[in-house]
Amino acid sequence: MIRTKIKCELCGREISRSNYTKHIRSHENGNFDKLNHADIVNLCCRYCGKECKNRNSLAQHEIRCKENPDRRAYSNLRDYQKSGKSWNRGLTKETDERVAKNSLNVKKTLNKKIENGWVPKFSTKEFWTDERKLEQSERRKKFLMCNPDKHPNRLLANNRKNFSYLENIVADWLSEHEIEYIRQYQYPFKESIRFVDFYLPKLNMFIEVDGEFWHKDCKDVDKLKDDLALFDGIKTIRISSKDRIVDVLNENIVM
């Protein structure tokens, strides 16, 4: 594609349309805000005659203009955005030449970097030693302690798609009885922050839903959490997958 150049009215230098605004602003004696844009350059497309707001939009429009004989076949991005599909969806190296060409270019670039001495340190076993793993883990824990709202549990707390089947039943029961609850409530246990499934602030109560897979080897940890919460005056209700959830909630929560 050949970029169109225009002549600067202040210095007479030929500048491409996309860089013309930056060039005008670089003049120390020129006042860009007082210049008449329409007098400096014609903002109409040379192919279809459409008038654009500024030089940048004009340059982008001419690249994708349907009347442009040199228009790229894949430059009409709006069609892909409307359809919600990418141009290479469902294509493979065996069925499409463009995908095969892109894959080959990536391999060539990677091989060239490796020949020049580049080593992907962050993906090798030699880089991730036990000391580095422990250091990264401690750094992550420290960050989450200072920024608990950045924890994945808090970010996904209100997304019903991430609820388990048992948690959905508890949430529906609490909503039906108009009981306020906080999902994935962060509570300080000793020197770390743990999350409980449901916290009822008006009743000062925790509800933990224990699935068989995740809690089969955590009985000691769960008991310690319950004791620490009880020490602070917070009662914990634990519901397992074998319990009838509605009966447990009716028995322990007095309306």
C-alpha positions as CSV (number, residue, x, y, z in Angstrom):
1,M,0.0,0.0,0.0
2,I,1.4,3.4,-1.0
3,R,0.9,6.1,1.7
4,T,-0.2,9.5,0.5
5,K,2.1,12.4,1.4
6,I,0.9,16.0,1.7
7,K,2.9,19.2,1.9
8,C,3.2,21.2,5.2
9,E,1.9,24.7,4.9
10,L,4.5,26.0,7.4
11,C,7.8,24.5,6.3
12,G,6.9,22.9,2.9
13,R,8.0,19.5,4.0
14,E,6.2,16.5,2.6
15,I,4.6,14.5,5.4
16,S,2.4,11.4,5.4
17,R,-1.2,11.9,6.3
18,S,-0.9,9.8,9.5
19,N,2.0,11.9,10.8
20,Y,0.8,15.3,9.7
21,T,-0.9,16.2,13.1
22,K,2.3,15.4,15.0
23,H,4.4,17.4,12.6
24,I,2.2,20.5,12.9
25,R,2.4,20.3,16.7
26,S,6.2,20.1,16.5
27,H,6.5,23.6,15.0
28,E,7.5,26.0,17.8
29,N,6.1,29.1,16.1
30,G,2.9,27.4,14.8
31,N,-0.4,27.3,16.7
32,F,-2.1,24.1,15.9
33,D,-5.4,24.9,17.7
34,K,-5.9,28.1,15.6
35,L,-5.2,26.4,12.2
36,N,-8.1,25.7,9.9
37,H,-7.9,22.0,9.3
38,A,-10.0,22.0,6.2
39,D,-7.8,24.7,4.5
40,I,-4.6,22.7,5.3
41,V,-5.6,19.4,3.9
42,N,-8.6,17.9,2.1
43,L,-10.3,15.5,4.5
44,C,-12.3,13.8,1.8
45,C,-11.5,10.2,0.7
46,R,-9.9,10.2,-2.7
47,Y,-11.7,7.0,-3.6
48,C,-15.3,7.4,-2.4
49,G,-15.4,11.1,-1.5
50,K,-16.4,10.5,2.2
51,E,-15.5,13.4,4.5
52,C,-13.6,12.3,7.6
53,K,-13.1,14.1,10.9
54,N,-9.3,14.3,10.9
55,R,-6.3,13.0,9.1
56,N,-5.9,9.9,11.2
57,S,-9.4,8.8,10.5
58,L,-9.0,9.6,6.8
59,A,-5.9,7.5,6.5
60,Q,-7.6,4.5,8.2
61,H,-10.7,4.9,6.1
62,E,-8.7,4.9,2.8
63,I,-6.9,1.7,3.8
64,R,-10.3,0.0,4.3
65,C,-12.3,1.9,1.6
66,K,-14.3,-0.5,-0.6
67,E,-13.5,1.6,-3.6
68,N,-9.8,1.3,-3.0
69,P,-8.4,-1.1,-5.6
70,D,-5.4,-2.0,-3.3
71,R,-7.6,-2.6,-0.3
72,R,-6.5,-5.6,1.8
73,A,-8.8,-8.6,1.7
74,Y,-8.8,-8.9,5.5
75,S,-9.0,-5.1,6.4
76,N,-12.7,-5.0,6.9
77,L,-12.6,-5.5,10.6
78,R,-16.2,-4.5,11.2
79,D,-17.6,-7.6,9.6
80,Y,-15.6,-9.8,11.9
81,Q,-16.6,-7.7,14.9
82,K,-20.3,-7.9,14.0
83,S,-20.2,-11.6,13.5
84,G,-18.1,-12.2,16.6
85,K,-15.8,-14.6,14.7
86,S,-12.1,-14.3,13.9
87,W,-10.8,-14.8,10.4
88,N,-8.9,-17.9,11.3
89,R,-11.6,-19.7,13.3
90,G,-11.8,-23.3,12.4
91,L,-8.8,-23.1,10.0
92,T,-5.6,-25.2,10.3
93,K,-2.2,-25.2,8.7
94,E,-3.3,-28.1,6.5
95,T,-6.5,-26.4,5.2
96,D,-5.5,-22.7,4.9
97,E,-2.4,-21.2,3.4
98,R,-2.5,-18.0,5.5
99,V,-2.4,-20.0,8.8
100,A,0.4,-22.2,7.5
101,K,2.4,-19.0,6.5
102,N,1.9,-17.4,9.8
103,S,3.0,-20.5,11.6
104,L,6.1,-20.8,9.5
105,N,7.0,-17.1,10.2
106,V,6.6,-17.6,13.9
107,K,8.9,-20.7,13.8
108,K,11.5,-18.8,11.7
109,T,11.5,-15.9,14.2
110,L,11.8,-18.2,17.2
111,N,14.6,-20.2,15.6
112,K,16.5,-17.0,14.8
113,K,16.2,-15.7,18.4
114,I,17.5,-19.1,19.7
115,E,20.4,-18.9,17.2
116,N,21.3,-15.5,18.6
117,G,21.5,-16.9,22.2
118,W,17.9,-16.2,23.4
119,V,16.7,-18.7,26.1
120,P,13.1,-18.8,27.3
121,K,14.1,-18.7,31.0
122,F,10.5,-18.4,32.4
123,S,9.5,-21.7,30.9
124,T,12.5,-23.9,31.7
125,K,13.1,-26.2,34.6
126,E,16.5,-24.7,35.1
127,F,15.0,-21.3,35.8
128,W,12.2,-22.4,38.2
129,T,14.3,-23.9,41.0
130,D,12.7,-24.7,44.4
131,E,14.1,-21.5,45.8
132,R,12.6,-19.4,43.0
133,K,9.2,-21.2,43.4
134,L,9.2,-20.5,47.1
135,E,10.2,-16.9,46.5
136,Q,7.4,-16.4,44.0
137,S,4.9,-18.0,46.3
138,E,5.8,-15.8,49.2
139,R,5.7,-12.7,46.9
140,R,2.2,-13.7,45.7
141,K,1.0,-14.3,49.3
142,K,2.3,-10.9,50.4
143,F,0.6,-9.2,47.5
144,L,-2.7,-10.8,48.3
145,M,-2.4,-9.9,52.0
146,C,-2.0,-6.2,51.0
147,N,-4.6,-6.4,48.2
148,P,-7.2,-9.0,49.3
149,D,-9.7,-7.7,46.7
150,K,-7.4,-8.9,44.0
151,H,-7.7,-12.5,45.1
152,P,-9.5,-14.8,42.6
153,N,-12.0,-15.8,45.2
154,R,-13.1,-12.2,45.6
155,L,-13.1,-11.5,41.9
156,L,-15.4,-14.4,41.1
157,A,-17.5,-14.2,44.3
158,N,-20.6,-12.8,42.6
159,N,-20.5,-14.9,39.5
160,R,-23.1,-17.6,39.8
161,K,-21.4,-19.6,37.1
162,N,-18.6,-20.4,39.5
163,F,-21.0,-21.7,42.2
164,S,-21.1,-25.3,42.9
165,Y,-24.5,-27.2,42.9
166,L,-24.5,-27.2,46.7
167,E,-23.6,-23.5,46.9
168,N,-26.4,-22.6,44.5
169,I,-29.0,-24.3,46.8
170,V,-27.7,-22.3,49.8
171,A,-27.7,-19.0,47.9
172,D,-31.2,-19.6,46.7
173,W,-32.4,-20.5,50.2
174,L,-30.9,-17.4,51.7
175,S,-32.3,-15.1,49.0
176,E,-35.8,-16.7,49.4
177,H,-35.7,-16.0,53.1
178,E,-34.3,-12.4,52.5
179,I,-31.2,-13.1,54.5
180,E,-28.2,-10.9,53.6
181,Y,-25.0,-12.8,52.9
182,I,-21.5,-12.1,51.6
183,R,-20.1,-14.6,49.2
184,Q,-16.4,-15.7,49.6
185,Y,-16.0,-13.5,52.7
186,Q,-12.3,-12.9,53.6
187,Y,-11.6,-13.5,57.3
188,P,-8.1,-13.3,59.0
189,F,-7.1,-16.7,60.4
190,K,-3.9,-16.3,62.3
191,E,-1.3,-14.7,59.9
192,S,-3.2,-15.5,56.7
193,I,-6.5,-14.6,55.1
194,R,-8.9,-17.5,54.5
195,F,-12.2,-17.3,52.6
196,V,-15.5,-18.7,53.8
197,D,-18.3,-19.6,51.4
198,F,-21.0,-17.5,53.0
199,Y,-21.0,-14.9,55.8
200,L,-24.3,-13.7,57.3
201,P,-23.4,-10.3,58.9
202,K,-26.7,-9.8,60.7
203,L,-26.6,-13.3,62.3
204,N,-22.8,-13.2,62.7
205,M,-22.5,-16.7,61.2
206,F,-20.4,-18.6,58.7
207,I,-21.8,-21.2,56.3
208,E,-19.2,-23.6,54.7
209,V,-20.3,-26.0,52.0
210,D,-17.9,-29.0,52.0
211,G,-17.7,-31.1,48.9
212,E,-16.3,-34.6,49.1
213,F,-13.4,-34.0,46.7
214,W,-12.0,-30.8,48.1
215,H,-12.6,-31.4,51.8
216,K,-11.9,-35.1,52.2
217,D,-8.4,-34.4,53.5
218,C,-9.0,-31.0,55.2
219,K,-10.9,-32.0,58.4
220,D,-8.1,-30.8,60.7
221,V,-7.8,-27.5,58.9
222,D,-11.6,-27.0,58.9
223,K,-11.8,-27.7,62.6
224,L,-9.1,-25.2,63.3
225,K,-11.0,-22.6,61.3
226,D,-14.2,-23.3,63.2
227,D,-12.4,-23.0,66.5
228,L,-10.8,-19.7,65.6
229,A,-14.1,-18.3,64.4
230,L,-15.9,-19.5,67.5
231,F,-13.2,-17.8,69.6
232,D,-14.3,-14.5,68.0
233,G,-17.9,-15.3,68.6
234,I,-18.8,-16.5,65.1
235,K,-20.7,-19.8,64.7
236,T,-19.9,-21.9,61.7
237,I,-22.4,-24.2,60.0
238,R,-20.8,-26.9,57.8
239,I,-22.9,-28.6,55.1
240,S,-21.6,-31.8,53.4
241,S,-22.8,-33.3,50.2
242,K,-24.5,-36.1,52.1
243,D,-26.7,-33.7,54.1
244,R,-30.1,-32.4,53.1
245,I,-29.2,-28.7,52.8
246,V,-32.6,-27.2,53.4
247,D,-33.1,-29.2,56.7
248,V,-29.7,-28.2,58.0
249,L,-30.4,-24.5,57.2
250,N,-33.8,-24.6,58.8
251,E,-32.5,-26.3,62.0
252,N,-29.5,-23.9,62.5
253,I,-30.8,-20.6,61.3
254,V,-33.7,-19.3,63.5
255,M,-35.9,-16.8,61.6
